[in-house]
Amino acid sequence: MHKGVENREKTSHAVLTKQLSTLDLWTDIGRKTLIVSIISVTVWAGCRLMHNFAMYGIEWIAHISDTYQSGKVIYGVLIILAIVLSGGIIRGLLLQRPAWRDSSGDGVDKALIRFHHTYNDDGNDALSRYTEPTFSHSLRKMVMSILTIGTGGSGGLEAPGVYLGETVAAGWSKTFKRLSADELRLYQLAGIAAAIGTLLSAPFTAAVFAIEIVYAGHVIYRKLSYCLIAALIGYSLNNYILGMGGIFHAPEHSRLFEWQEVLLIFLVAVVFSAPAAIVLGPVYRSAERFFNRFSIMIRAVLGALITGGIGISFWLIFDLNPMHVLGMGEETINQIVEGTGQGALQVWWILLFAIVAKTIATAVTITSGGSAGMLIPSMFMGGLAGAAGFYLLGEIGLYSGTSVAVFVVAGMAAALTSVASVPLASIIFAIEVFGSEYGPAACFACAVCYTISRRFSLYHRPETDKEKNRGNEHTGIIKS
């Protein structure tokens, strides 16, 4: 009996010793915090430049469509086509150079591959990541993203931001000669969190998103703390230097939900929003097979013409600004939620047309060589599908509520969960950006959609043998 107690005490002591060995010294914490801060400021500057230049182009195209009305529409069409086509030609010329080819596409998948490949190194060595370009990749991705979104491409900047955050983090880690793969991974996560925190102005969402998108089913608290620091730096610089608020706005909503409203939110999220976002994957793969037949230059030019044609057709048919389909789509969400958009944005079947157009335009933009992300477009589709469901239910007399916002927010959260498998980040996003009153609807929608849509995620982290057997990083994790 005494031997059993003794053995248990030895085991407990060994576990405690192992746990204490994973704790950082104060000097290590100070060094890591300093490097994370440098990474965060650099990522913030890069993301803000990328976003601002892209927005200049988007606003210019929107202004052209508003200016050339009635008998002058043909001039507006020709100018927009010229802008879109010039962007495609420049991208095609750049992509013919091998150094630029990594700058096309979504970016999240490449960032995840580089992160998880560090587990294949012998011991705890980060040198294999340092053999690839870092800062130069960041600059090329910024330029390519501006040339894509700023000239009328369709997509988001959050996914290129993830790529930017990972490459900048690896660059600074290499500069400071940090040879530990575990420490490099901490900086990569912090870079991703800083990028999302900067672009969404939602620090808690950004930190949890970075952990969830990378580890898919685990929350590692030791690294989450540094992700929070990185995201808060990006958020604070947005607020205190640029005076920026959140990118989305919503009216206040009652914290009390009737059971009929909850049931309808569930119906809309599962039947409308999640499928609208999930279909982006198959459309993307079909577009990829189509464009792979052509050379790089033809691919870029053809993709630009198709994307521009979709935006212009939407403008001419529905008399709605082409930037509701092209660009990022953030302003479209705000107009629907706040009720400030044109009356056509309150017609359910027009919203469904907008979803189809946005889906095709985004897939074409990315697979033809553009640099844009699928995260914001998926949220756009989920939000518009939620709004379409709301207006359809009102039209057939099944719902008499007056606020479309809760359906849009639940739809956005459900869509993000469905395509990226980040349920915690999706729920936190709804609460942090739109308000705590939207939390219950988002929780319900995300819980259901995560359960039924995990196999449809656009992003799948690569498994490595070392990752399956890693030891000390399992201190403090929650398994989904």
N, C-alpha and C positions, 0 to 999 in steps of 0.2 A: 504494500500500500504506500509506504514511504517512498519507494522507488518510483511509483506512478506519479506521485505528487512532485517528486524531484524532476522527472522527465518533463512534466507539464511546465514547471517553472523554467527549465532550460529552454524549452520551445518558445515560451512567452518572451524570455529574455532575448532569444535570437531574433524573433520577429520585431521586437522593439528596437534592437540594435540596427536591424536592416532598415526600419522606417526612419530612424534618426540619421542614418547615413545618407538618406535621400534629401535631407533638409539642407538648404543653402546657407552658407556662412553670410554674415552681414556684408562682407566685401563682395561676395558673389552677387548678392541681391542688388547692391549699389551699382555694380558694373552692368548687370543685365538691365536694370531700370534705365541707366544712362543710354545704353545702346538702343533699347526699345524706344526711348524718347527721340533719339536721332533718326531712327527708321521712320517713326510716326510723322515727324515734321517733314521729312523728305517725301513720304508717300502722300501726305496732305497736299503739299505743293504740286506734286505731279498730277494728282487726281483733280485738283481745282483747276489747273491749267487745261487739262484734258476736257473737263466738263464745260468750262467757260467758252473755250474756242468752239467746241461742238455746238453749244447753245447759240452762239453768234450765227453760225450757219443755219441752224434750224429756224431761228427767228427771222432771218433774211428770207428764207423760202416761204415762211408763213406770211410775211409782209407782202411778198410778190403776189401770192394768191388773193390777198385782201385788196391789193391795189388794182389789179387788172380784172375788172368785172365787166359784165355786159358785153359790148362789142369788142373789148380789148382782151378777152379771155385768151385768144390765140397767142398773143404776145406773152402772156403769163405762162402758158403751156410751153412755149419754145424756150423761154428763159430757164424755167425749172428743169426741162430736159437737158439743156446745155450744162447746168450746174451738176446735175446727177451724172451725166455722161463724162464730164471732165474729171469728176472724182473717181469714176471707174477706170478711166484711162491712166490717171496718175497711179492708182493702186496697182493696176496691171503692170506698169513699167517697173514699179518698185519690187513687186513680187517675182519678177524675172531674175532678180538678184538673190542668190541663195541665202544671204544673211538676213533678208527680210521675210522669208517664207514662214518663219516661226511666229511672225507678228499677226498673221491672219487667224480667223476663227474666233471662237468663244473665249478661250483662255483659261477657264476653270479647270478643264481636264488636264491641260499641260502643267498647271500649277500643282494639281494633286499628284500627278506622276512624279514630278521632281521632289515633292515632299516625301512621298512614300518610298522612293528609290534610295533615300538615305538609310533606310533600314537594311538594305542589302550590303552596305559597307562592312568590312571586317572590323570587329571591335566597335568603337564608338567614333569612327573617323568620318569627317565631313568633306574630305578632299575631293571625292568624285563629283559633288555638286559644284565645286569651285572650278572644275575644268570647263564648265559651260559659261558663256557670257552672262553677265548679270545686269549692270547698269545700262549697257548698250541695248539689251533686249527691252528694258523698260522704256527707253526713249523711242525705240522703233514702234513699240506697242502704242504709246501715246500718239505718235504721228499717224499711224494707221487708223486708230480709232477716231481721231479728229477728221481724217479724210473720208471715213465711212459715214459717221453720224452727221458730221457737219455739212456733207454734200447730199443729204437726203436719203441715206441708208436707214434701214429700220433695225432697231435693237436697243439694248441698254448699255450703260457704261460700267455697271457693277461687276460684271464678269471680267472685262478687261482690267478693272481695278484690282480684282483678285490676283490676276497675273502680274500686274504692276507691283502689288504689295509683296508677292513672293520673291520677285527678282530683285527688288530694292533691298529687301531684308537679307537675301543671300549676298548681295554686293557689299553691304556694310559689315556683315559677319566675316566675309573674306578680308575686307580692309582691316578690321580689328584682329585678324588672325585667330579667330575662334575655331579651333580644330575639332571640337566636340560636336558630333552629329545631333545629340540631344539638345544642346544649346542652340544649334542652327535651327532646329525644328521650332524651338520656342520663338525665335526671331521671325521665322516664316509665318507662323500663326499670328504674331503681333502685326506683321506687315499686312496680312489679309484683313485683320480686324480694323486696322487704321484706315484702309481703303474703303471698306464698307461703312465705317463710322463717318467718314468724310462725305461720302456720296449720299447716304441716307439720313445723316444727322440724327442717328439713333444709336448711341454707344453700347447700350446693353444688348440690343439686337445684334450689333456687329460682332461683339465678343463671343456670344453664344453661337452665332452663325459660323464664325471661323472654326470653332471647335467641332460643331456638328457636321459641317460639310467635309472636314478632313477626316474625322474619326468615325463618322457614320454610326451612331448608336452609343457613343460614350461621351461623357463630359469629364475632362481631366482638369481638376480644380487648380493644380499647381501651375498649369499654363493659362487657365482662364483668367487668373489675376493679372498676368502681363497683357493679355488680350484686352482686358478692361482698361488698363492704363493707356494702351495704344489707341483704342477707340475713343476714349475720353479726350485725348490730346487732339485728334482730328476734329471731334465735335466742338471742343473749346475754341480751337482756332477759327472754325466756321463762325461761331457765335461772337467771340470777343474781338476778332480782327475784321471779319467781313460783315458782321451783324446779320448773319443768315439764320432763318428759322428752319422748320421742317419742310420737306419737299411736298408733303401731303397735308391737307386740312380737312376737317369734318365738323359738322355741327354737333352740339351736345345731344346725347341720347339718354333716355331714361334707363336707370339701372334695373328696372323691373321689366322682365320679359314674360308675356303671356305664353301659355303652352302652344297655342296655335302659331304664334310668331316664331317660336323656337323650331317647331316642326317644319314650317315653311323655309326657314333659313337652312335647315338641314337638307331639305329637298333641293333647294336652289344650289347649295354648295356641292352636293354630290351629283346631281343630275346635270347641272349647267356648268359651274365654275371649274371643278376638277377635270372633267373631260375636255373642256375648252383648252386647258393648259396642257394636258397630257398628249393631245393630238399634235402638239408642236414637234414631239420626237419623231413620229412616223413621217410627217411632212418634211422635216429636216433631212431624214435619211433618203427620202425619195428625191429631194432637190440635190443632195450630194451625189447620188448615182447619175442624175441627169448632167450635172456640170462636170463630172469627171471625164466625160467624153471629149471635152474641149481643151485647147491650150490655155495657159494662164491668162494671156491677154484677151482672148475671145471670151473666156469665162467672166472676167472682170467687166468687160464692156456689155456683154449680154445680160449679166446680172443687174448692172446699173439701169439698163433700159427697161427690164422687166419690173424692177422695183419702182422706178420713176413712173412707169405706165400705170402701175396699180394705184399709186398715190394720186396721180392726175385723174384717172378714171373715177376714183372715189369723190374727188372734188367736183367733177363735171356732172356726175349722176345725182349726187345727194346735196350738192351745193355746200359741202363741208370742207373746211381747210384740209389740204392733203397731209398736214402734219399730225392729224388724228390717226393716220396710218403709218406715215414715215416718222423718223426721229425716235424719241424714247417713249412718248405717250403719257408722261407724268401730268402734263397740263390737262389732258383729256379726262383723266381720273378726277382731278380737282374740279373741273367744270361740272362733271356729272354729280359728284358728291355735294357740291355747294349749290347746284341748280343754276349756275351762271352761264351754261353753254347754250347753243342754239336749240330750238325746239326739236330738231331731228335727233338730238342725243337723248331724247326721252321716248323714242319709238323703238320698241323691242326688236323688230325685225331689221331695222337699220343698224342697231348695235351688233346683231349677229353677223351682218355683212361686214361690219368693221372688224370683228374678231377674225373672220375668214381672211380678209385682206391683210390684216396685221400678221397673221400666222404665215401666210405665203410670202409676204414681203420680208419678214425676219429670216425665214429659212433661206430665201434666195440671196439676201444680203450676205449672210455668213458663209454659205456654201460656195458662193462665187468668188470668195477671196477677201471679203470685208472683215473688219475687226469690230465685233459687237457681241453683246451678251444676250442670253435667253432668260435671265432671271426676271428683269423688269417686264419684258414682253409677256412672260407667263403670268405675272401679277396683273398686267393690263388686261389680258384675256379673261382671267378669273374675275376681276372687278367688273368688266363690261358684261360678262355672262351673268354675274349676280344682278346687275342693273336690268339686264334684259329679262331675267326671271321675275324681278320685282314688277316691271311694267306689264309683263304678260299676265301675271296673276291679278294685277289690278284691272286689266282690260277684260278678263273673263269673270271678274267678280269674286275671286277667291280671297282677295286681301284688300283691305281698305286703308292700310297705313299710309302715312304721308312722307316718311323718311326712307329714301333709297340708300342712305349711307351705310346702314348696318348690313345690308345685303352685299354692297360693294366691298366693304371691309372684310366680311366673312369670306367672300369669294376670293379676294386677294390672298388672304391667309391660307385658304384651302388650296389654291393653285400653287403657291410657293411650296407648301408641304408636299403636294403631289409630284412636282417636278424635281425637287431638290432633296426631299426626305429630311427636312429640318423643322420638325413640328414645334420644338421649343422656341426657336428663333422666330418662327411664323407667328406664334401666339404673342411673344414679347413685342414683335414688330407692331401688331395691331394695337396693343395696349400703350406702347411707348410713343407711337406716332399719332394715333387717332384718339386715345384716351381710354381710361380704365373701364368706362361703361361699355366699350366694344369687346372687352375681354371674354365674357361668357359666350358670345356668339362665335368668336374666333376659336375658343377652346373646343367647343362642340364640333365645329366644322373641321378643325385640324385633326382631332382625335379620330373621327370617322374616316377622313381622307387618307391619313397616314396608314391606317389599318388596311385599306383596300387598294392602295396605289403604290406600295413600296417597289413593286417589280417594274413600275413604269418610270422610275427616276431617270432624269437625263444624265446624272453624274454618278459614277460608280468608282469608289476608291479602289486602287489596285492592292490586292493582298500580297504580302511578302512573308516568307518563312520566318524572318526575324521578328516581324511585327506580331505574328501569332504567338511567339514565345517570349515577347519582351516582358521584363520583370518589373523594374522599379517604377514604370509609368502607371502601373495599375493601382498605385496608392491614391485613394480618393476618387473613384469613378462611379458613375451610375450607368448601369446597362439598361438600354431601352427594353 
